[in-house]
Every structure is written in C-alpha cells, then in structure tokens.
C-alpha cells in the first residue's frame, strides 16, 4: 500500500512507496499541467538513483518547492538496468534497449490514461543509460500510427523537454563503464563482469550499431524538444543548453537546493513547465487534424474500392 504525506504548502502529496519496475508518481499536484518523468541509468533504481547520502530524495524534497508555483507531477520510472549478477541476487537484464523502450512507452501511456493526464506535456530527466532509453522510446512512439497503437504515440507528441545527466550519447569503453558501475554499487566489480557483458552494456560500447542507429534517427526529431545536457567535468552541447559541473560531483544526487548543478537544472525545468502547456496544446491540435485527415482518406479509399467492386459486378 502506498504511503502518502501532505506537503506543508498543501499544494500536493508525496508518495514514498516506489515500485521497482513500473511508473510511480512520487509527487502529485492536484492541478498539474505537466508530468516530469525521471529515468535512471545502469545499475540504477527509481529511488536510490536520485537519493543523496544525506537521504535527500530531490524529486520530492527539492524539486516541487523549486518550481515556485509551476504546476507539475513528478514521476519516476524503474526498469531492470542491472548489468551483472550478484547484487541482492538480482539477475542482469537480458532485454534489448528497444524492448525496454516499448515497455516504458506502454507503462507511461497506461498510467497517464488512468490518471487523466494523457495530454499533459512531458519533461524527461534521464541519467546515464536512461537518456539512451528515452531517445529510443521517443523514436518508437513516433512510429506508431496504426489505430490500435495510436495511444502510444502520445508520448512523442507530449514530450517538450529532455534533461540528459551524464548520458554517453556516443558510447564508452568497458573499462570506463566499470569505474562508473563501481561508484554506483559502492563495491569492487566482480571479475565475471568483464567476462560476460550484458546486452545493455554492449549497447553502450563505442561504435555499437544499435547506439549509432538511435543517434542517427534521433537527429531527425530532436529539434522538437528543449534539451539540457550535463556531463561530469566538462561542458557539452548538442543543440541544447550548456551546463558544466565540478569533477566527481554526482550528477543525479543533490543534498540541498544549493548543491552544485541543482539550481541550473531546476531553473530550466521550471521554465519548461511554464512554457510547455501552450506548445504541446498546439501539437495535439495538429495531431488531431492529421488523424482526422487520415481517417477521411481511409474512408474514401474503402468507398472507392466498394464502388469499383459494385460497378464491376454490374458489368
């Protein structure tokens, strides 16, 4: 059973019961106009990934207050991103990135439909592999136009902005990822990690064909979105906001509102929350017109075929 407590401002409610492999609303605003969705990375967890050493879970402890009245829900999404066995007896994920992407789109779509937020703009916050997953999910969602899958296209239509925290867009070598995973697990990496790479880890290797394809196709759609990119010890930019953080600072954990990187991150998110409803409403208008035009065309095609058959039969 979920455990809730009201914020002192009484603006929203906080849910402490986070599902490991599912979409969970950790902060719910009664008049939310936007959904902020956080997606963890390799060996991550929808709770622990965003929790600092002092126990601060910034998606609920810092982010709602930093929005300063901007109305948004905060969701976290969990999936099996383990790349080696041995921690808590969990098995390493053997799913391909496109399978994780399909599950993400399905889970988030069904959640938003059930909560009546189907058309709400979406702002993604992605750590590490989570950024690759979200890019693949948006590509998958964009491709869905068949009538029985059209609801899943809502994720693409609704997405307004994406925050990438330490996402290896061009891949990385196994040795550097071993160091990252050691830091994330607070333990020495088992030797078998180097002997048997997981499917997800292979995706992140440099020159991986799957990763290259995701990047290539994402370039066709990225201009639709606001982009905020952060890497650990240097500034980077792919047609987005440039941000830099001190070396060795954890990109996805903030102890307080003055932690390095949080002010810049929360300022951009707040601005996006204010901007997104107007922009995404226009996109939905265009989407509905396109859908109506497709349906009209299909009806005309069926009628033409029926008339042709009738004419042929009479001949």
Secondary structure as UniProt FT lines:
FT   STRAND          4..6
FT   TURN            8..9
FT   STRAND          12..15
FT   TURN            20..21
FT   STRAND          23..29
FT   TURN            30..31
FT   STRAND          34..39
FT   TURN            42..43
FT   TURN            46..47
FT   HELIX           48..50
FT   TURN            53..54
FT   HELIX           58..61
FT   HELIX           63..66
FT   TURN            67..69
FT   STRAND          72..77
FT   TURN            88..89
FT   HELIX           97..115
FT   TURN            118..119
FT   STRAND          121..127
FT   HELIX           129..142
FT   HELIX           147..153
FT   HELIX           154..158
FT   STRAND          159..165
FT   TURN            169..170
FT   HELIX           174..185
FT   HELIX           191..195
FT   HELIX           199..203
FT   TURN            206..207
FT   HELIX           209..218
FT   TURN            219..221
FT   HELIX           222..224
FT   STRAND          226..231
FT   STRAND          241..244
FT   TURN            247..248
FT   TURN            251..252
FT   TURN            257..258
FT   TURN            260..261
FT   HELIX           262..314
//
